């Protein structure tokens, strides 16, 4: 498969089959991720492969965040049901990778922090494109949950690291059609 075909074929997969993702497949994805460009060869990425119980714990953290947005977050039964449903959905995922970046928020070197973040996100893209080539799908998740202490604890992310993305991985049960996107020329300025 050509790289451009894999890029065009990448989708955010929300439903996976029950087929487990083999350790060798995950290792191949991580090898592709670690080939991402990174200024100064800092290799700032850290990968956490979450097993069923870690996925469940992460899902509990996410479910708790979702529960706070419910119309009636004081309904204890509804909150408990939502948390449990989200946790079980995460436990059932074939594979889940938390991608973290080495990060020192006290560092005055903002340029290095920005470069490391960019490198980690390029690693996520490499991983996603390699997954397409292998017949797997991914769903990249970001957002406030990445900094949630319970989510960090479930993933066992170390101090001095921050989660930048969680990537769900598996064999697609279905692939959505491509979304309409504007051509690159709509965002391009040719500067003489």
C-alpha positions, -999 to +999 in steps of 0.1 A: +000+000+000+013+034-009+016+060+019-008+084+002-034+056-001-030+048+037-034+086+044-065+088+023-079+056+038-074+066+075-107+071+093-117+076+129-130+041+137-156+041+164-166+004+163-141-025+163-145-062+159-138-085+188-105-096+173-077-089+198-047-068+185-016-090+188+014-077+208+035-080+176+010-057+158+012-031+186+050-033+186+050-027+149+027+004+153+050+017+180+081+012+159+064+033+131+054+059+157+090+062+170+102+070+135+085+104+136+107+135+131+118+151+163+140+181+165+172+176+185+164+138+185+147+142+219+124+112+213+100+128+237+071+103+233+062+076+258+037+049+250+014+032+275-004+001+263-035-002+285-047-036+294-084-044+302-083-031+338-064+000+329-089+007+301-117+002+326-101+027+350-096+052+323-132+047+312-144+054+348-125+087+348-140+096+314-175+085+326-172+107+357-163+137+335-193+130+312-215+126+343-207+162+354-223+174+321-256+155+326-288+175+329-291+162+365-257+152+378-272+148+413-290+116+401-266+091+417-281+061+398-278+078+364-243+089+372-232+054+383-248+038+352-231+063+329-197+058+345-201+020+344-212+020+308-183+042+296-158+021+317-171-012+302-170+002+267-133+010+272-125-024+288-140-040+257-117-021+233-093-044+215-063-021+223-057+013+237-025+033+237-019+064+258+007+086+242+025+109+265+052+134+260+081+142+284+071+177+296+084+200+323+058+227+328+084+247+349+108+247+320+114+281+305+123+265+271+088+268+255+103+262+221+115+227+232+081+220+248+064+229+216+088+208+195+083+178+217+045+181+216+046+184+178+069+153+176+046+133+198+016+142+176+036+132+145+042+099+162+005+095+166-001+101+129+027+076+120+010+050+142-024+057+126-011+054+091+008+022+099-024+008+113-043+014+080-015-004+062-019-034+086-057-035+082-063-020+115-082+012+125-076+039+150-096+065+169-074+093+182-088+110+213-076+142+229-091+168+253-093+177+289-095+141+300-057+138+292-049+159+323-075+143+346-056+128+376-078+096+376-071+091+339-034+096+344-034+072+373-053+045+352-026+049+325+002+050+351+017+080+334+048+091+352+054+125+368+071+149+342+050+134+314+016+145+300-008+125+279-013+142+245-036+115+229-052+082+235-054+060+205-080+032+203-068+004+180-085-026+165-099-042+134-126-019+121-162-033+123-171-007+099-154+023+083-173+055+079-172+072+045-147+100+041-158+134+054-159+163+029-128+184+033-117+215+015-088+211-009-054+223+004-054+252-020-082+268+001-056+272+029-025+279+008-008+311+002+021+311-022+046+337-010+071+350-035 
